[in-house]
Amino acid sequence: MKTEKIKLFLVDDDALLLKSLEIEFLQHADFEIETFPTGELCIKNLDKNPDIIVLDYHLDGIESGEMNGIETLDQIKKINPEIQVVMLSSQDKIEVAVNCMRHGAYDYVVKSETSFMRLQKIFTAIFNFKKMEKELKWYMERM
């Protein structure tokens, strides 16, 4: 039986980080990955129904006046609250992480050498939770 690939959007204005994350994920799992340098491009492609979006907190490196990560997160959640968004930032401040969670982020990861491993663990948690939700819904429908 063929399983569907996990649809992953990577959104960051750092082209080098985007490419390195894309390579890491493609080497370690069966992902369908799209990368975007701006929040606007990510929003325009939400009709592709990604399972997970990894979103940079700042998004300030391309052009001024474009959406930052929080604004992009708010738009994603307004369009489809079911999409899980993991915020990625170089800021190691609890206030930033809490703010992201208040806006609906699933989790917050600080950019470092261990970011990829942390993201892998978060993805596993997301899919375990989704599996449990499906099983619970199945049981509830039969009661």
PyMOL commands that set and color helices and strands:
alter all, ss='L'
color gray80, all
select helices_A, chain A and resi 15-28+39-44+46-48+69-79+94-102+115-141
alter helices_A, ss='H'
color red, helices_A
select strands_A, chain A and resi 6-11+31-36+52-56+84-89+107-110
alter strands_A, ss='S'
color yellow, strands_A
deselect
rebuild
show_as cartoon
